[in-house]
Every structure is written in structure tokens, then in C-alpha cells.
Amino acid sequence: MEFTDIILLLHPTIAVTVVFPIIGIVAHRALQVRQRRLETVNVGKSKIPPVVGQEHVQLGRWLTVSVVGIVLIALVYVIFKNILEKQVWQQSPFQVGFISLMFILTIGSCYCLYQAKPKDKKWRGIFATLTSMGLIILGCQDGVYRLTEKWYMSHYYYGIVATVLMIISFAILPEIYKDKTNKWRKIHIALSCVSLFLFFGLGMTGTLSLLEIPLSWQKSYVNQLYKQQCQTQPCVINNPTVPK
């Protein structure tokens, strides 16, 4: 593999080794928090220690930042790879500058959201909106493998929706402890459940994307066969013949 192939695999590697384990721990802590709350209401006490609530909140914060981070890693790779291959900076330097600025602003907005105080309700909403908008705008750039014609099995759309939902859950977290009607808690649970479902889909669509996006040594062969056979009619590309 070439260096570009290693960078390509950085996104799924971090997802498998960092993000998905944290998802499992966060989901487990969430179940413990709910079980402790129900036992406290029904019985008056619970064997589950109170610290699980704090662990769930802190791990959830780390998970949101990790998800935003790996999305940005994937986007920066494909976008700037397209810029370098097509020499976009010569044709449209303003566009390259705008894209670079959007990466900086998105990272800055995510950092500010992480650092925002519970009482800063307005700023949490602003930074959550800016972070989400930055990811969506960057995802619309050339070079991103969106698979729009098959959106229902697109790794990109699953990832963007899951990330935005997690950012919203992150932003409304302090409101859960202020609301006595449990409205925000129910919204948080609903968003988290949808995000968890999307993460299962990301596991499948991510594997599909790894099969569909060729490595550097495969790219010229796939492109050549596509131009020869697949532009006018459906076709099947067979494996290349390896000389003995």
C-alpha cells in the first residue's frame, strides 16, 4: 500500500478501535443510569453507584467529539486529495481558501461547544449549529463519496445524520437536569436511539464503501475498464489476471 492508502484507512481504523468501543460503553452506562433511576423511584435505593451518571455524561461528551473528529479526518482526506489531483487551487484559489477556513471554523466551533458552560444555553445552540453547518457544507464539496442516488445505503448520509444528532444531544445535555417534566430527557433518549441505529448502519455501509473505493494500485485498472465497458451499459468488472 502507498501512503495515500494508509491515510484512507485511518478513518475506519479510528472508528473501529476508538469510536465503536466508546459507543458500547456509553450505551451500557445509559442503561445503568435508567435502571438506577427506576430502582430509586420504585424501591428508594439502588445498588448501582451514582457515579454512573457522571461517567455516562463524560463518555458521551468524548464520543461526540470523537465522531466529529473522524468525520473531519475523512472529509479532509477526500476533499484535499481531489484539490491536489485536479489542481483546484490554480483554477479557484478562493474555493480552496473557503474550504480551509470552513475546516478551521468547524473545529473551533466544536471546541467551543465542548468548553461551553451549562448556563450558556444560547452559545451552546450557536456552536452546535455552526459545527453541524460546517460538516454539512464540507460534505457538499467535490471529492466526497456521497452515493446520493442510493442515499439509503450511503455511508456519508448515515454518518452526517448521526453526527448532527449527537451534536444536538450534546448541546441539550445540561437542559435535562434543569427540566422537571423530563421533556429534554425524552428528546435526548430518542436522538440517542436513532444515532445508535445509524451507527449499526454505518458499520455495514462503511464496509461497503471500503469495497467500492479502490486503492491506489487498483484505481487505474478500474477506471480503464469503466471507460471501456461500463459507460453505456451495466457490466461486471472481473479480477485482474496476475502473472505467475
N, C-alpha and C positions, 0 to 999 in steps of 0.2 A: 504494500500500500504506500501511496505517496502521502506527503504531509497534509495535503488538502483532504484526503480521505480520513485521516486521523481527526482533523478538525470537524469533519462531517459527523463522525461517530461520537464526538464529545457530548452533544445534546442527549442522545439516548443513553449514553453511559452514566451521566449525572442523574438522569431521570430514574434509571434502574437502581443505582447504588445509593442515592440520596433522597430523591423526592418520594418515590413509592414506599420505601420503608417508613418515612415520616407520616405518610398518609395512613398507613396501618396503625401507627402509634396514636395519632390524633383521633382516629375513629374509635380505637379502644378506650381512650381517655373520655371521649364523648359519651360512650355507653356507660362508663363508670360514673360520670357526673350525673347522668339521668337516673341511674339506679340509686345512687346515694340520695338524690333529691326526693325520689319517690319513697324510699325507705324512711327518710326523715319525716316526711309528711304523714305516712301511714303508721309507723312504729314509734317515731320520736327520736330514733338514733340509727346509726348505720356503722357497719364495720369498715366501710370504705373510708380512708382518711380524707380530710378536707383538702389536702394538698393537690388532689387530682384535678380540681378546678383550675388552680393556678398553672399546673402542668399543661392542661388542655389549651388554655389561653396562650401560653408562651410558645408551645409547639405549633399551634395554629398560626401564630404570627410568623414563625420561622418558615412554615410551609408556604404561606402566601409569598413571602419574599423569594423563596427558592423557586417557586413556579414562575414568577415574573422573571427571575434571573435566567432560567433555562430557555424561556421563550425568547428573551433578548439575545441569548447566545445563538439560537437557531436563526433568528432574523438577521443578526449582524453578519453571520456567515454567508447566507444565501444572497443577501442584498449587495454586500460589498464584493462578493465573487462575481455577481452579474455586472457591477460597475467596472471591475478590473477587466473582465473578459470583453466587454463591449466598449470600453474606454469612454464611459459616460461623462467623466469629468471634463473631457475635451469638448463634447457636444453641449453639455448642460451643467456647467460648474455650479450654478445656483441650486440645482436639484440635489447635487451631492452635498453641498453645504447645508441645505434644508434637512436632508436625511440625517446628517451627522448631528445637527442641532436637536432633532427630534429624539435621537438616542440619548443625548445628554439630558434633555428636559424630562424624558420618561424615567431615567434612572434617578434624577434629582427629585422628581415628584414622588416616586416610590420611597425614597429615603425619608422625605419629609412626612409622608403618610405614616411610616414606621415610627418616627420620632414624635408625632403629634400627641398632645396630651388628651386625656379623656374628656376634659371640659371644652376642648376646641372642636365643637361639633361642625361648625361652618368650614373650618380649614380641613378637617378630615374629609368632608364631602368634596371640597375643591381638589385636594390632592388625589383622591380616589378617581375623580372624573378625569383629571389630567393624565394620570397613569394609564387608565383604560383607553382614553383617546389616543395617547401616544402609541400604544400597542396596536390599536386598530389601524391608525394611519401608516405605521411602519409595515403592517401586514399587507397593505394595499400596494406596496411598491413592486416594481418589476423584479423577477427572480424568485419570488416566493412561490412555493409549490402549493397552490390552494386547492386544486381539483374541484373547481366551482361547479362543473357540470355534474359531479357526483358528490354534492355537499354532504349528503347523509352518511358518507364514508370517508370524509375528508379529515385528516389529522389536524390540519390548520384550523378549521372551523370548530372542531371539538375543543382544541387547545385554547383558542381565543375566548370562546364562551365560558369554559371552565375557569380560566384565569380572571376574567371580568367578574364572574360570580364570586370568586374567592376574594377579590379586592373589595367588593361590596360587603361581604360578610366581615371582612377585616375592619372596614370603616364603621360599621354599625355595632361592633362588639361592645363598646362602653355603654351604648344605649340599653343593652339587655339588663344591666344591673340597676339602671335607673327606672325602668318601666315595671310597674306593679301588675300590669294587665297581661304580661307575657307575650304581647304582640310582637315585639322585636325578637324575642327568643324563638317564636314560631317561624318568623321570617328567616332567621339565621339557620334554623334546622332545615327548612325547606331548601334554601340555597345550598347548604352543605350536602344534602342528599342528592340534589341534581348534579352538583360538582363531582361527588363520588361516583355517580353513574357514568358521567362523562369521562372520568379517569379510567374506568374499565374500558370504555370505547377507545380512549387514547392508547391503551395497551395494544389493542387489535389494529387500529389504523396506523399506529407508529410502525408496527411490524410490516404492514402493507407498504408503507412509504419507503422503508429500507429496501424492500424488494423492487420497488418501481423506480427509485432514483439510482442510476448506475454509478459505480465508482469510476475513477478517472481512467483506468485501463479498459473499462467496458464502454465508455461513453462514445468513442469514435465508431466502434463496431455497431452499437445500437443505432446511432444517428445515420450511419450509412445504409443499414438495412431498412430503416424507416423511410428514407428518401426514395429507395429503390422499390419498395414493396407496399408500404402502408399508407401512402398519402391519398390514394384513390379508393382503396378497398380494405376491409378488415383482413388482418394477417396474423400469423403466429411466427415469432422470431425464435428459431432454433438455437441451441447452444453452439458456440464456435467450435470448429474442429481443431483439436490440439494435436500438433505433430508429435509423433513418437520419437 
